[in-house]
Amino acid sequence: MKPATITAIEIKTTPGNLVSQRVFVARQNFDPGRYRIILRINGKFYDQLKSYFMQDVILAPENPAKNNPFALFLPNLSEHIEIYAQLYDYKEDKIVHTKRQRFRFVKNLLSWQKEGILDKVGDAYFNLFWNNSRRVAKVEGPFDKDGKLQTEVKPGERYYFTALPNQKLHNVELLSVKWSYRYDDGEIIRFKNHNETTKNGSNIMDCTFHNEPKKIKVYAHFFGPSEKVMVDFANFEKTENAEQEENQIEEKPVENVEEKSKKEEEKNSTPSLIWSNKVTSEFCDKVVEISKRQNFDPNDLMAVMKVETSGTFSSSKIELKPTKEKRKDGRFKKDYRGLTRSEIMQLPENFTGAVGLIQFTPVAISSLNKNYNLSLTKRKLALMTQLEQLDYVEKYIELWRKIKSITNKISISDLYVLVFAPNYFGASDNTTLYTEDSDYYEANKSVDTDGKNGITKKEIAARAILARKEGLESKENFKNKQPNTNSSDTKVISDADIEFHIFSNGGEIQYKIKNEKRRIAEYFYHDEKGVMHNIGKQTLKKISNKYGTKYKDRIKGNSVYLVDIRHLKNYNNGITKFTLKMNPKTNRFFMNDVTLAALIGAMLDCGFDDFMFNGFSDSEGRSIGGSESHKNGMNGDLRYLRKDKSGQNIHLSFSSETGDPCGWKGLDEIRQNQFNDALYKFGWKSMLSWQFNGRLLRHCIQYDDHYHHLHVQSFRPKLKEIQQ
């Protein structure tokens, strides 16, 4: 990432106040999480710059803005003023950039005009401004929101800590205090996603904790943590239940992972949907997930899409095209179908007509682009898979729920009116949408069944209601058995000690152990069409499980079999492919043989070329590098996927679209959610992430320090032993 710089310093009159001048500082590559701007005006320092770039300066013998905490009062100014703007780098703990601009006051214009150019000034002198002998003398906390000191903390609740310096400091210096924590006897780790402010000459930090450790220490320091300057306390949940739970875990019989997986599936199984013979099981699963988040009946959306796509459920542009079947007069019969990729590429970027599962119009596409900072076109939508386009169907529903403040369950009438006339979303079913004198009425005249009051919302929705009824009455329209999925007659074909068969349809992982030594594993992936792909063999390393039931082998026994992910070769066979690269900074290269099968399945389901592996465990199955739960290759980290597919860093706490790292605007949210869905399907039932722009990725919970990577955990795969 390029270093931050100051590009201009301006003085402008504050609107409505002739005695107040406003200083503006323009900057590039400025990250408020790393840098702070400091003003030095005619020798006076000011380090509480409002909004990081703007400050009111009062030019009067008396301060008329005593109640304005952001106003800098500078009496007895001459007709000339000299402003220094400086960048303080928290990471380097010093001034790294200084620019100077001179101004003179033009009385007849009542304004300040620049004198000369913007000068680059050396930083050495100004770094004397900082107190090199500063230290944190005392840390206090944790305090609750009411300011009461606590001896234990509860997971998920916010607590406050105070760092008291050994001398009086400027606010920027106070904000350069560094905060760290230690869980139990682990490493000391810097806080990254906490909040800081200053009050009464102290640094105030607030944060939350999770329920993994028994004991927690919090350190505050300028140059390095010290056991003499910290506070320690207990984790409430862990101290209350830790010994009891640990004993219960040891006393419980070993859980049958396969049975547990079956119970999970029965509990969370997707209900049979109408018209599901037209789509894949993954499509149905996704429709159900969307319906839960947006609060509607999933069959209603299936009915709407059936009507809008003329029964094709195509994500492309749908047209009436000749078939290979001939009529009695010798002409070819015509039927609706989605245009192929090559046909779409021959059309303009924004061709005429609507497109996709709910027939996106130009107005709908424009509203999505505006409200979600997207760059959709009709062609982009038409080239998407059905699964990919479902994400935008959900965004469109979500958008209008927010616009109309809809909190109740969405009816089929409302779901269908979103396609036709979204402004009537939430209106009563008897509301007139199109009067008889409108062009829209003429185009949909056949819908006006009673000839009264034009076309009502109820009459428009009748199409979808009929499609729903037909779907429910016809058993043939319910979910069919998928080809070659969860097969009971899978053949053992490998000479490896254990072989895994990974099924795209349903996410089941089948295995067969042929040698209890379990030194070599071989992996086979079965795609949606039932085609089998040999992904290759891997050497396994046997270790003992030291971490209890939570991290035990998901197949059997008290040993775990690790795999060095660096030996996994990328795979490419048409659309069935993946490319996985290593984060050069990781030293946690080991998964176990079952989690590797799940990762292979998730990557091949998506077919991306820019997966980045951030790390699971070390070669002994230990959780290193500051992580607590990366044990036995069970849980781990993966880098977020970018729109530019570069594999470079991404920080969801930033908003930039480009750079290394880029911010959330550079996140490929569609592909990332697709990958999350696949990871979930193959076994990771919980993920930790970072909230960005008011939303979270699918299957995720907000968690500190996870703005630059996805953490996968709670591994419960659907396993089945091959009986041959």
Order of alpha helices (4+ residues) and beta strands (2+ residues): beta-beta-beta-beta-beta-beta-beta-beta-beta-beta-beta-beta-alpha-beta-beta-beta-beta-beta-beta-alpha-alpha-alpha-alpha-beta-beta-alpha-alpha-alpha-alpha-alpha-beta-alpha-beta-alpha-beta-beta-beta-beta-beta-beta-beta-beta-beta-beta-alpha-beta-beta-alpha-beta-beta-beta-beta
